[in-house]
């Protein structure tokens, strides 16, 4: 198993955790590279469901080093809660390593996130964030006023940064957002001093850990969160996350160079979903869309919000292949489409009377795009099938057409949520 990056190749929620879980069995190190606890990975093992937000899902395999990299923003209360939950399930957490360079989500970040969303909602301009404080934390990071994990272990530096930031954030909350909530810097300092003692055993220079593992020939798996169209630079801006869920983000978020990546697997669903606002060309606002939502349990891991559902969009698939250099596609949840007579694939967009084959940057243009569909024959229940050869011809034709349109080989097909419901295509 070479060094691999696994990314979401749609709007997130593609079932990355299942693929990561399967590949983690042969990995030595599993690395989370970006995002915060606004993202969620769900893994089903022996009918038991595990939900991860910050800790790599590779932790379910004993002995795997699980790295939370420098590109992740960490809510100490959140990650300690995950650790406690895993300990309660009898999972060994001693192999977790948290980057000393990662930035900390602070209480005022959550308050600012909520205040901005609330104000924007009144004007119909809210983004649909999880209100976990992730965006404001990345804002401080970019503004160079953020607080990092390493700051926790330098008392005076940490206290000065908290006091300075609280003064500014309180003023913003009061005078910009007209909120009554105000923070006491000393209370925050005391809380985070308690967190640091519990976190101490997990903190390390993870850039060294990852680099040395690769140099020693160990199998390293980079675990992406969210999805390509949520990328800050190339996603459906402004309805995006505050980090880079594409292959390039894995390099920056783990602190290693691009020449150390051997393979990149893009995870897609046999249909497509999105959470929150923004244009969605193939969205199904009908009985089929509702059926896919219920059959696929399409509700957010972090928020519980219902996901918008639509037909597979090959324009988005090709975009992900191109912008992340995908070498393989893992196509999940095609079992969800069972018993639908005609399956559609979007092969282009009609924009201003012309058919285009690219994904527009402008949301105004994307809003005007009408999907151009091809129809294919459907299939019945395939959740019991375990080999490619046993799949119905209609499924094989569907897979082949997606490969052709996206320009990338499908190497894994998911026919259910469990570990054993994954077909490897050689």
ZAMARGU-4260 file (C-alpha; in steps of 0.2 Angstrom, whole numbers, plus 5000, padded with zeros to 4 digits):
<rodrens>
0) 5000/5000/5000 | 5008/5016/4994 | 5006/5033/5003 | 4988/5037/4999 | 4976/5052/5001
5) 4957/5050/5002 | 4947/5065/4998 | 4928/5068/4996 | 4925/5072/4977 | 4908/5080/4979
10) 4900/5091/4992 | 4906/5080/5007 | 4896/5065/5015 | 4902/5053/5001 | 4906/5039/5014
15) 4924/5043/5015 | 4925/5035/5033 | 4920/5018/5026 | 4934/5018/5013 | 4946/5025/5026
20) 4941/5012/5038 | 4944/4998/5026 | 4961/5005/5020 | 4966/5008/5038 | 4968/4990/5041
25) 4984/4989/5031 | 4990/5007/5036 | 5003/5010/5049 | 4999/5029/5051 | 4982/5038/5048
30) 4982/5057/5046 | 4968/5069/5048 | 4974/5085/5038 | 4961/5099/5039 | 4944/5105/5045
35) 4938/5104/5063 | 4923/5096/5072 | 4912/5103/5059 | 4915/5088/5049 | 4909/5070/5053
40) 4914/5053/5048 | 4903/5038/5052 | 4909/5020/5053 | 4899/5005/5055 | 4908/4990/5063
45) 4898/4974/5068 | 4882/4984/5067 | 4889/4996/5080 | 4890/5014/5074 | 4905/5026/5078
50) 4905/5044/5074 | 4921/5054/5072 | 4924/5072/5071 | 4942/5075/5074 | 4951/5059/5078
55) 4955/5048/5063 | 4944/5033/5061 | 4959/5022/5059 | 4959/5022/5078 | 4947/5007/5077
60) 4962/4996/5072 | 4974/4993/5087 | 4991/4999/5085 | 4988/5012/5071 | 4996/5029/5074
65) 4982/5042/5072 | 4988/5059/5068 | 4978/5075/5070 | 4989/5087/5059 | 4994/5105/5059
70) 4980/5110/5047 | 4966/5104/5058 | 4958/5117/5070 | 4955/5108/5087 | 4941/5111/5100
75) 4949/5104/5116 | 4933/5100/5124 | 4927/5091/5108 | 4942/5080/5105 | 4943/5075/5124
80) 4925/5071/5123 | 4929/5059/5108 | 4943/5052/5117 | 4932/5048/5132 | 4919/5040/5122
85) 4932/5029/5113 | 4939/5024/5130 | 4922/5020/5136 | 4920/5008/5121 | 4937/4999/5126
90) 4947/5007/5112 | 4965/5010/5114 | 4969/5029/5112 | 4987/5029/5116 | 4992/5030/5098
95) 4983/5047/5095 | 4996/5061/5091 | 4990/5079/5090 | 5000/5093/5081 | 5008/5106/5092
100) 5006/5118/5077 | 4987/5115/5076 | 4976/5130/5080 | 4963/5130/5095 | 4945/5134/5093
105) 4940/5145/5107 | 4923/5149/5115 | 4923/5166/5107 | 4925/5158/5090 | 4908/5148/5093
110) 4899/5164/5099 | 4905/5174/5084 | 4900/5160/5072 | 4883/5160/5079 | 4881/5179/5079
115) 4886/5181/5061 | 4875/5167/5055 | 4860/5174/5065 | 4863/5191/5058 | 4865/5184/5040
120) 4850/5173/5041 | 4839/5189/5044 | 4845/5195/5027 | 4844/5178/5019 | 4863/5177/5017
125) 4868/5164/5030 | 4880/5151/5024 | 4873/5136/5034 | 4888/5133/5045 | 4888/5121/5060
130) 4892/5135/5072 | 4906/5126/5079 | 4918/5141/5078 | 4928/5134/5064 | 4927/5148/5052
135) 4931/5161/5065 | 4946/5151/5071 | 4953/5150/5053 | 4950/5169/5052 | 4961/5171/5067
140) 4974/5159/5059 | 4975/5169/5043 | 4975/5186/5053 | 4989/5179/5063 | 4980/5181/5079
145) 4976/5163/5082 | 4981/5153/5097 | 4990/5136/5094 | 4992/5120/5104 | 5010/5124/5108
150) 5004/5140/5116 | 4995/5131/5129 | 5012/5125/5136 | 5019/5143/5138 | 5009/5151/5152
155) 5012/5169/5149 | 5011/5168/5130 | 4995/5159/5131 | 4987/5171/5144 | 4992/5187/5135
160) 4985/5180/5119 | 4968/5175/5127 | 4967/5192/5136 | 4971/5202/5120 | 4959/5192/5109
165) 4944/5192/5122 | 4945/5211/5123 | 4943/5212/5104 | 4930/5198/5102 | 4920/5205/5116
170) 4920/5222/5107 | 4915/5214/5091 | 4901/5204/5099 | 4894/5219/5108 | 4896/5233/5095
175) 4895/5224/5078 | 4883/5210/5082 | 4874/5218/5096 | 4875/5202/5107 | 4875/5203/5126
180) 4887/5188/5128 | 4904/5193/5135 | 4918/5182/5139 | 4929/5182/5154 | 4947/5179/5149
185) 4952/5172/5166 | 4938/5159/5165 | 4944/5154/5148 | 4962/5153/5154 | 4957/5142/5168
190) 4947/5130/5157 | 4961/5128/5145 | 4974/5125/5158 | 4964/5110/5163 | 4962/5104/5145
195) 4981/5105/5142 | 4985/5093/5156 | 4974/5080/5149 | 4980/5084/5131 | 4999/5084/5136
200) 5002/5065/5133 | 4995/5067/5115 | 5004/5082/5109 | 5019/5080/5097 | 5028/5087/5081
205) 5017/5077/5069 | 5026/5084/5054 | 5041/5073/5060 | 5031/5058/5064 | 5023/5058/5046
210) 5039/5062/5037 | 5049/5048/5046 | 5035/5036/5043 | 5035/5039/5025 | 5054/5038/5024
215) 5054/5021/5033 | 5043/5014/5020 | 5027/5013/5032 | 5010/5014/5025 | 5003/5031/5028
220) 4985/5036/5024 | 4979/5054/5023 | 4961/5056/5029 | 4952/5070/5021 | 4936/5078/5028
225) 4922/5087/5019 | 4923/5088/5000 | 4930/5096/4984 | 4916/5108/4981 | 4918/5114/4999
230) 4936/5119/4996 | 4939/5137/5000 | 4948/5141/4984 | 4939/5130/4971 | 4923/5126/4979
235) 4906/5134/4977 | 4911/5150/4986 | 4905/5157/4998 | 4895/5141/5002 | 4912/5132/5007
240) 4922/5127/5022 | 4937/5137/5028 | 4950/5125/5023 | 4956/5114/5008 | 4948/5097/5007
245) 4957/5093/4991 | 4974/5083/4988 | 4984/5099/4990 | 4977/5103/5007 | 4983/5086/5013
250) 5001/5091/5010 | 4999/5107/5019 | 4989/5101/5033 | 5001/5087/5037 | 5017/5096/5034
255) 5024/5085/5020 | 5028/5088/5002 | 5018/5083/4986 | 5031/5071/4980 | 5028/5060/4995
260) 5010/5056/4989 | 5008/5041/4978 | 4990/5039/4976 | 4974/5049/4978 | 4957/5041/4980
265) 4942/5052/4977 | 4926/5046/4986 | 4910/5048/4977 | 4892/5042/4979 | 4882/5034/4965
270) 4871/5050/4967 | 4875/5067/4975 | 4871/5076/4990 | 4874/5093/4998 | 4870/5101/5015
275) 4865/5120/5017 | 4863/5133/5004 | 4869/5136/4986 | 4866/5130/4968 | 4864/5111/4965
280) 4860/5108/4947 | 4854/5090/4948 | 4844/5092/4964 | 4828/5081/4965 | 4814/5090/4974
285) 4802/5076/4971 | 4798/5058/4977 | 4814/5051/4970 | 4824/5064/4980 | 4815/5060/4996
290) 4816/5041/4993 | 4835/5043/4991 | 4837/5053/5007 | 4827/5040/5017 | 4835/5025/5009
295) 4852/5032/5010 | 4850/5039/5028 | 4855/5056/5021 | 4856/5067/5037 | 4871/5076/5043
300) 4883/5067/5055 | 4887/5083/5064 | 4871/5093/5063 | 4857/5080/5059 | 4851/5091/5045
305) 4843/5083/5030 | 4854/5083/5015 | 4848/5088/4998 | 4849/5074/4985 | 4851/5073/4967
310) 4857/5062/4952 | 4875/5059/4949 | 4884/5074/4941 | 4899/5069/4930 | 4904/5087/4928
315) 4908/5088/4946 | 4916/5071/4945 | 4928/5077/4931 | 4931/5093/4941 | 4937/5083/4956
320) 4948/5072/4945 | 4956/5087/4937 | 4959/5098/4953 | 4965/5084/4964 | 4974/5073/4952
325) 4963/5058/4957 | 4971/5041/4952 | 4956/5031/4958 | 4937/5033/4962 | 4928/5024/4976
330) 4910/5024/4972 | 4899/5022/4987 | 4880/5019/4990 | 4875/5013/4973 | 4864/5001/4983
335) 4853/5016/4988 | 4847/5017/4970 | 4839/5000/4970 | 4822/4998/4962 | 4822/5015/4952
340) 4817/5011/4934 | 4828/5024/4926 | 4844/5031/4933 | 4850/5047/4926 | 4868/5054/4925
345) 4872/5073/4922 | 4884/5074/4907 | 4883/5093/4904 | 4875/5109/4909 | 4864/5120/4898
350) 4869/5138/4901 | 4862/5152/4891 | 4857/5141/4877 | 4874/5132/4875 | 4879/5115/4883
355) 4895/5117/4893 | 4906/5103/4900 | 4914/5112/4914 | 4910/5118/4932 | 4907/5137/4932
360) 4916/5147/4945 | 4901/5160/4946 | 4887/5154/4957 | 4876/5166/4947 | 4880/5155/4931
365) 4879/5139/4941 | 4861/5144/4947 | 4856/5146/4928 | 4863/5129/4923 | 4851/5115/4918
370) 4857/5098/4919 | 4859/5088/4903 | 4855/5070/4907 | 4858/5052/4900 | 4846/5039/4906
375) 4852/5021/4910 | 4843/5005/4916 | 4841/5003/4935 | 4844/4988/4946 | 4837/4979/4961
380) 4844/4975/4978 | 4863/4972/4976 | 4867/4974/4995 | 4871/4955/4996 | 4883/4955/4981
385) 4902/4954/4985 | 4911/4953/4968 | 4911/4963/4953 | 4907/4949/4942 | 4891/4946/4951
390) 4884/4963/4949 | 4870/4966/4936 | 4875/4971/4919 | 4865/4988/4922 | 4877/4992/4936
395) 4892/4988/4926 | 4887/4999/4912 | 4883/5013/4925 | 4901/5011/4932 | 4909/5011/4915
400) 4900/5027/4910 | 4905/5036/4926 | 4923/5031/4923 | 4922/5037/4905 | 4914/5054/4909
405) 4925/5057/4924 | 4941/5051/4916 | 4947/5040/4931 | 4946/5021/4935 | 4933/5015/4948
410) 4942/5003/4960 | 4930/5001/4974 | 4911/5000/4974 | 4901/5001/4990 | 4884/4991/4991
415) 4881/4995/5009 | 4887/5003/5025 | 4897/4989/5033 | 4915/4984/5030 | 4911/4969/5020
420) 4900/4978/5008 | 4914/4985/4998 | 4918/4977/4981 | 4936/4979/4975 | 4938/4980/4956
425) 4956/4975/4950
</rodrens>
